[in-house]
C-alpha cells in the first residue's frame, strides 16, 4: 500500500493526461511481477490539490498485492475514508472481509 505519485492509466486523473512513459513504466512493473491492484471502496480518486480554482484529482495511492496474498486473504478490501486534513484520503486495509457501513436490514423467518 503506498503513494506511488504516479497514475497507472490516463483515466486515473481528472485532467486525463496523455499516455506517457511514466504511466507505461508503472503498469509494466506491476504487470511483469504478476501483482494485482486491489480496488478501493468509497472513492475513485485518492489525491486532490484541494484547489477551489483549478481542482486536480488523481488515483496515485495504490494497494498492490501478490497472488499469494490474494489466496491467503481472499476477502481483502480497501476502504477510503473521508478526506479531512491531508491531500490524500486515508485508506484502511481489511483482510477479514468485514462489511463497511451499516448492516442492511433483513427480515428473520421463524
Residue pairs with C-beta under 8 A, 6 or more apart in sequence:
1 61
1 62
1 63
1 78
1 91
1 93
2 61
2 62
3 47
3 60
3 61
3 88
4 26
4 60
4 61
4 62
5 60
6 22
6 23
6 26
6 60
7 13
7 17
7 23
7 26
7 58
7 59
7 60
8 23
8 26
8 27
8 30
8 37
8 59
8 62
9 23
9 27
10 16
10 17
10 18
10 19
10 23
12 44
12 45
12 58
12 59
12 60
13 56
13 57
13 58
13 59
14 45
14 55
14 56
14 57
14 58
15 56
15 58
17 23
30 37
30 64
33 66
34 66
34 67
35 64
35 65
35 66
36 64
36 65
36 66
36 67
36 70
37 62
37 63
37 64
38 63
38 64
38 65
38 76
38 77
38 78
39 77
39 78
40 46
40 59
40 61
40 63
40 78
40 79
40 80
40 91
41 77
41 78
41 79
41 80
41 100
42 79
42 80
42 81
42 89
42 100
43 80
43 83
43 89
44 59
45 57
45 58
45 59
45 89
46 58
46 59
46 60
46 61
46 80
46 88
46 89
46 91
47 57
47 58
47 59
47 60
47 61
47 87
47 88
47 89
48 55
48 56
48 57
48 83
48 87
49 55
49 56
49 57
49 87
50 87
61 88
61 89
61 91
63 78
63 91
63 93
65 76
69 76
70 76
73 95
74 97
75 94
75 95
75 96
75 97
76 93
76 94
76 95
76 97
77 93
77 94
77 97
77 100
78 91
78 92
78 93
78 94
79 91
79 92
79 94
79 100
80 89
80 90
80 91
81 89
81 90
81 91
81 92
82 89
83 89
84 90
94 100
